[in-house]
């Protein structure tokens, strides 16, 4: 099975969004780059910032769309075409309201679950056949609180849980790069038996 060649972190550009829950995808790719001393550079033709890192001995492109979240598809499709990468060789990292803070899950295909970045990527591709890394951010408890929740910064316990989940996800990325997605999923999904989970917090 072909492994990964592109990891996309979803988020909103700009310093005011840097530490918000909605930027959890950026948090992961920033951590990958930082860990290898790599620097993102803006590429206009790809509508985003890119850099290259080594994961599991393979060269992998990282992408942060410079569009806002709901226009993420433009950058993702541009990168796939430019680098001649198939969608199933792409992992999109995004925040997920349906998982408690710190829960992290890998899945392939499926719907967008109301996540606007995924929605736009699927609209551009015409399908959802790519890998997703779902980074749980918890739910505020009421639908009308979702927008300020995702655009707000998590409290310290939730932020710690999210960062722990991101670290665990980074640990299994070499397996995904090698095409061992089932093993990566199993290892990731059974690794969260600790940490300050946040599924029961109902406000901001």
C-alpha positions, 0 to 999 in steps of 0.5 A: 500500500502506498504511504503518505507523501503530503501532510496538510495542517488545517487552520486560519492564517494570522497571529490572532488565530495561532493558539485557537482550537481551530488551528490544531492542524497547524499545531501538528505540522508546525511541531513536525517542522520545528523538530527538524529545524525546517522553515515554512515558506510561502508559495503563491502557486500553492496558496499556502506555506510549504516545507519538506521534512523527513519522516521514517526516512522518507521526504514528506511535504508539509502544507499550511493553506494560507487561505482561511479554513473554508477555502482550504481545498484550493491549496490542497488540490493545487499541492496535489497537482503540483507535486503529482501526489494522489489524494490517498497519499495525503493526510489532512490534520484537522480539529474535531468537535466530536472527539474529547480534547486529546483524543486523536484518530486516523480515518480514511474517506467518509464525510466532512462532519461539518468541518469547513476545511474538509468540506471545501477539500471534498468539494474541490476533489469531488470525493473524500478519499484521503486520510484524515487525522482528527484532533479532538478539541471537545464540544462546548455543549451547545450548537450556538457556542461552536463558533466562539469555541473553535475560534477561542484558545483552549484552557490549559488542561485542554491545551495540554491534552491536545498537545499530548494527542498531537505528540502521540500522533507524530509518534505513529506517522512513520508507520503511515508514511510506510503505508502501514495505516492499520498498524498506525491506527491501532497504535494511536487508538490504543495509546490514550489511556492517560492524560487530562481528557476533556469530554465533559467540559460544557462551556468556555 
